[in-house]
Amino acid sequence: MLFKLYEQILTSLLWNFLNIGEPEIANSYLQKLQQLQQLQQKSQNANFSTRIQQKILETKLFLDNYRYGTTPQQMGDNAKNYAKFLVKNLHLSPQFDFSKYKNPKNSKRLHLKLGFVSGDFKAHPSSYFLLGLLNALQNLQTSQDKKIKKITFDFYFYNNCKQTDEITLKIKALARAWTDIYNLDDLQTANKIYADKIQILFDLSGHTALNRLQMFALKPAPIQISWIGWLGSSGVASMDYFAGDNFLIPKNSENLEQQFCEKFLRFQNIWLVYTPPENTPKVKETPLLKNNFITFGSVQNINKVNENVIKTWAKILNSLPNSQFCWVRFQFIDETLKQRVFQKFAKYNVDISKINLICNHDHAEYLAAYEKFDFILDTFPVSGGTTTCEALWQGVPILTLCGNLMASRLSASCLQNVGLNDWVCHNENEYVEKAIKLANTFLQNPQQLNDLRLHLREQMKNSPLCDANLFAQNFQNTMQNIWNDFVNS
């Protein structure tokens, strides 16, 4: 009982510190959990020890994305360790036979069953990105010339969340079949997927809450793909692919590919398509025009803003005496948290009167807040993703630092697809120097920034980032190719 209480305290402290941007302190509590697990091993409490070990391995895969200096090889080792654990300790390995598909005649199949497993079929970023693709695929399949033989799909959804909202209903409307799996165990779920004869199965949760990765270890579909909901490898040996693009992991980049235990599957142009929310605010002129000073911005979750990010932002602010920094996040309803952030900036000699921390109470307030920023300073090693898309849609460019982890390259993928390659940096010095240079350039010529801002939404509309039809065609071709590879292997 005492060990369990200690485990709960350590786990709570770990996540609390990660959530306020202290990944190294969080990691120290992870190490204490490892010590607890070793004690339990010695006391021969095998069940308790195994459960803690699983928690440690899953948490390490999540936490190390946020730690400064984590390498692709370290992330890959984390994934492989988790994969070994599933087989050795939980005895989870492929259970199903797909020999019936291994026939070259099946490569001519023009219809595939796609399955999607998620705990986030609701108002959630992964569902927003998914919905744009599903609608585009449905339109494409309805409109394409029947004389041209193109692959078509049926969509099957396996829902691991009890919550239902408007987004849930929109996804359900596109379903060939919908199955709630939150009351099914892994084997029951896997049997259902196998019985549905799913050919390509997508995991959309990774190591986030309500995931069903242990079920994927049973491999109920011949092809399994991790996509959208996670920033790195699933750590499941029977996951065939991780889906991304050439900006996230460039071809022939063996170093970057080390972070995955899956094969890396590259969609052409970009790995997802952004569908803007309805009734977004109109793009406003850049505040520099009336302020005569640069307002840097951030909308990032606090767990992405570690000590090194604060230190780097401070260098930029201290080099531009009249600049301001505005950070909008719903967590700033907490005054204690705000004071902690002020103290972090003050530690690096930033005048805290330059720092404006704003609580947004809903998504409408959040989108409206973009009018306060001239441009955004991205976080690292975990960059923006959905927030980057939303910022660009509101006309606000982002300066990002593109690192070696997939989690560090999401903003870079968006920016390069929109044509803002010059806003992508590759080390901290370049990031600081470019932020200062851009700020001084725009101070001398505010209209240059304003023109970029007022044209950015249209530029984004015409880019692969928002071209759902183009992405649907690329997705269609990619699914056909990997199916052909499987049945002919």
N, C-alpha and C positions, 0 to 999 in steps of 0.2 A: 504494500500500500504506500509506504514511504517513497519507494523508488518511482511509483507511478506519479505521485504528487510532484516529485523533483523533476520528472520528465515534463510534466505539464507547465511548470514554472519556467524551465529552460526554453521550451518551445515558444511560450508566450513572449518571453524577453527577446528571443531571436527575431521573431516577426515584428515586434514593436520597434526594435532598433532598425531593422531593414526598412520599415515603412516611414521612418523619419530621415532616411538617407545616411544611415550609419552601417554599411555592409560589413566593415571590418569588425565592429563590435558584435554584429549579428553572427559573424563567422566564429568569434571566440565562444559564443554560446553553442554553436554547432559542435565545436571541439569538445565542449563539456558533455554534450549528448553522446559523443563518441566514447568518452571515458565511462559514462554511465553504462553504455552498451557492453563495453569490455568487462566491467564489474559483473554484469548480469551473466555474461558468458562464463566467467569463472565460478559463479554461484550455480551454474547449470540450470538457470531459468531460461531455457531455450526459446520458448514462445515469446516471452517479453523481449529478449535480446534480438530476435528476428524482427519483431515489429519496430523496434527503435532503429535497427540497421536500415530497414526499408525507408523509414522517415528521413534518416540521415542522407541516404543516397538520393532520394527525390528532392530534398531541400538543397543539397549541394548543386544539383543540376540547375535549380532555379537561382540560387544565391550567387553562384560564381559569374553569372552574366553581369551582375551589378558591381563586382569587385574590380577595382582598377588593376590592370596588368594581367588579367586572366588570358591565357593563350588558347588558340584553337585546339592544340594537343591536349591541354588540361580538360577542356570541355569534352573532347572526344573520349578521354580516359574516364571521365565521369559517366558518360553514356554507356561505355563498354562495361564498366563496373555494375551499373544498374541492370544491364542486359544479363550479365552472368548471375546476378542475384535472383532475378525472376526464374531462371532455369534451375539453379542449384538449390535455392532455399524455398521458393514457392512452387517449384516443379511445374512451371508454366512454359509449355512449348507447343508447337503446332500439333493440332489434333485432327485435321481434316484432309481429305484426299481430293485433289483436283486433276487427276489424270485424265478425266473425261474431256477436259478442255485442251489437252495436249494433242491437237490435231491441226495440221495446216489449214484444213477447211474452215476451222473456227476463226482464222485470221480474216476471213471474208465476211465475218459477222457484221451486220450493219446496225445492230441495236445492242446496247450494253445497259446493264443495271448498275447504277452508281449508288452506293450507300454512304451516308454521312452520319457520323457519331459525334455528339457534342452535348455538353452541359450548358450551352449558351444559345439555344434557339429562342432568343428573346432580344430585347433592346441591348445589344452588345456589339462592339466593333466587328468581331468575326462574322456575325450574322449580317451586318450591313454589307460587308464585302461579298459574302456568299450570295445574298439576295440579288445583287446587281448581275452577277454571272448567271444565276438560274433564270432570271427573266430574259436575259439576252439569249441564252441557249434555247429557251422555249420559242422566242420570236424567230430565231434563226432556223429552227427545225420546222416551223410553220411556213416560213417564207421561201426556203431554199428550193431550187429547181429539182424536181423529183427525178429528172433524167440524169442529174449528176449524183452519183451514189455517195452520199456522205453518212457517216455514223450518226445515230441518234441515241437518246438516253431516256431511261426512266429513273426518277429520283426516289430513293427510299431513305427515310430519316429515322434515326434511332436516338430518341430524346432522353437525356439523363437529368432533366430539370423539371421540377413540379410547377415552376412559375410559368404563367401564360400571359402574353400581352399582344399588342397589335402586330409586332414583328413575327411572333410565333404563328399567328393566323395567316400572315402573308406567305410564310414558308410552307405551312400546311397546305395551302391552296395549290401549291405546285407539286405536291407529293403524289406519287403512285401508291405509296403506302407510308403510314406513320406508326411507329411503335414506341411507346413509353417504356424505357428500360430501367427506370430508377428503382423499381421493385424486383428486378431480375438480377440474379448473380451472374458472374462472368460466363460460366458455362451455358446457362440458359440463354443469355444474350447471344453468345457465339452460335449456339444451335439455331436460333431464330434467323440470324444473318445467313448462315449456311443454307437453311431451308428456303430462304428467299432467293437463293442462287445469285447473290451479289457477286459481280465480277471485279469491280474496283471499289474499295472501301476507304473512305477518308476519315482520318482523325482530325478534329477541329479544336481540340482542347489542350493537347500536349500535357504538361505537368501543372496546368492551372486547376482551379477547383472543379469538382464534379467530372473529372476525366475518367475514362474507362480504359486506360492503357494496358492494364493487366488482361483485359479481354482480348486486346489486339495480339497479345503474346500467344494466344491460342490459334491465331491465324484462321479466321472463318471465311476469308475471301482470298482468291488466288493472287490478287494485287492489293497491297495496302500502302496508303500514302498519308504522311503527316503534312498538314498544310494550314496556314492562316493563324491558328490560335496560339502558336508557340514560337519562341525565338531561337530554337536550336533542335538538336537531335532528341527524338523521343526516348532513346535508350532501350528500344524494343528490337530485339534481333530479327524478329519476323516482320518488321515494318520495312517494306521494300524501298520506298522512296521518301525523300523530303523534297517538297516542291518549292522552288524559288525562281530566281532569274539570273541573268548574266551580270547584273550589277551587284547583287547580294553576294554571289560566289562566282567570280569570273572563271571562264574555262581555263583548264590547265593550271589552276591554283591549288596545287596539292596541299599547301600549308593550310589554306582556309577550309578545304574539304575534310581535314583531320577532325573537325569538331562533330562530324556526323558518323553514326554507325550505319546509316542508310546510304543508298546511292543518291546523289544529288540530281534532281530532275529540274531542268531549266525551261520555264515557259519563255516564249519569245517576248521581247520587250520588257515585260514586267510581270511580277508574280501574283498580282491581284488587280482588281479594277475598283475604282472609287466611284460610288454613286452619292452625290451630294444630298443632304437631307432636304426635305421640302421646306419652303418658306424661310430660306436662309437670309440674313440681313444683306442689304445692298453693300457693295464695297464703298467705303468712305475714303476721302482724301487722307493722305498720310499726315499724322499730327505734327510732323516737323514743320509743315507750312505755317502753322500758327504759333508753334512753341518756340521755334528757332533753336531747339536742342534735340538731340537724339534720345528717343525712348526705346531702350531695348526691352524685349518681352520674353516671358516664358509662360506656358500653360501646363508644364509637365507635372506628372505625379511626383510627390516629394521623395519617394524611394529612388528616383533616378538622379537626384541631386546630391551627390556625395561631396566629401570635403574637397576633392580635387576640382570638381566643377565650380564650387564656390570660389576657390582660390583663383581659378582661371577667369571667371567672370569679374572678380575683384580687380585683376590686372587691367582688364579692359575699361572698367568704370573709373579706375584711378588715373588712367591715361587720358580720359576725356572729362575734364572737370565739370562741365555743364550737363553731362549726360544723366539720364534717369533710368531706373530699372523697375519694371512693373511685372509682377508675378501673380497670375490669377489661378486660383485652385480652391475647390470647395472646402478643403481641409482647413483653410485659413479662418474658418469660423472659430477655431480654437486659439485663443489669445496666448496661451502658453507656448504653443507651437510657433506662433508669429514671433514672439520674443526670442525663441531659440534661433530662428532664422536670422533675425537682426544681429544677434550676438555672433553668429558665424561670419557675417559680412564685416562686422566691426573688428573681428580678430585680424582681418587683413586690411585694416585702416580705411575701410569704406565708410564715408559719411552716411549714416543710416537714414538721413533725410532724403537721400537719393533713392531709397528702396520703398516701393509701394506694394504691399501685399493685400490682395483683394479676394474676398470670398464670393464665388458665384453660387447662387442658390438653385439654379436649374440650367438646362442646356441652352435655353434662349439667352440667358445672361452671359453664359460662357462664350457663345458665338459673337455676341455684341461686343465683348471685351477686346476682340481683335482690333477694333478701331483705335485702341489706346496705344498700339505698338507701331514703331517705324519698321523694325525688323526683329526677328526672334533669334536668340542664342540657344542652340540645341544643347541637349545633355549628352554625356558620354560616361561610361562606355555604352549604355543603352540609349539609343536615339529615340526620337519621336517616330510614330507610325501613323495611327489615325489622326493624331494632333497635327502632324505635318500636312496631311491632306487637307484638313480643315483650315489650317492657316493659309495655305496656298489658295484655297477656294475663296477666302476672305481677302485675298490680295496681299498677304504679308509674306515676304520672302524669309527664308531661314538659313542661317549659317550653321553648317553641321560639320562634325569631326568624324570622318569615316574610318573606323578601326578594323581590326582583324576578325572580330566575331560577327556572326550574322546580326545579332542584336544591335551592333554598332553601325549597321549599313542600311537600315530601313529608310531613313530620311534621304540618304544619298541616292537610293534607287528611285524615289519619287522625284527628287530634284533633277536628276539626269534625264528622266523621261519627260519632264516638263521643259527641259532646255536651260536649266539653271546650273550648269556644270561649274561655273565660277564660284558658286556658293558652297562647294564641297571642299573641305580641307582634309589633310592627311596626317597632321601632327599638331600638338598643342601650340607650338610657336607660330605655325602658319595660321591657326585659328585666331590667336590673339592679334597677330599682325593684320590679318585680313579684316577682322572686326573693326579695328581702329582705322584702317585705310578706307573701308567702305563708309564708315561714319563720317570721316573728314571729307570724302568725296561728296556725300549727300548734303553735308552742311554747306559746302560751297555751291552745290547745285541741287536744291530740294526738288525741283521739278523732275529731275532724272529719276529719283525714287518714286515720285508720285505717278509718273508715266508708267513705270514698271507695275506699280500697285494697281492702277486702273485697267491695265491690259492683262493682268495675270490670270484672272478668271477665264477669260476667253482663250488665252494661251493654254490653260489647263484643260479646258473643254476639248480642244483640238489635239490633245496629246494622248499617248497610249494609256496614261493614268486614268482617264475618264472614258475611253473608247470601249464601251462594253461589247459592242458587236465585234470589234477586232479581237478583244480578249477571248470572246466566245469561240471565234474561229480558231484561234491558237489553241485553246483548251480542247476543242473537238479534235484537232489534228494530233495533239499530244496524246490524248487518250487512245486514239486509233493506233498510234505508233507503239505505245507501251503494251497494248493488248496484242498486237502482232508479234512483238518481241517475245511475249510470254508464251503464246501458243506455238511458236516456232522454235522455242528453245529446247 
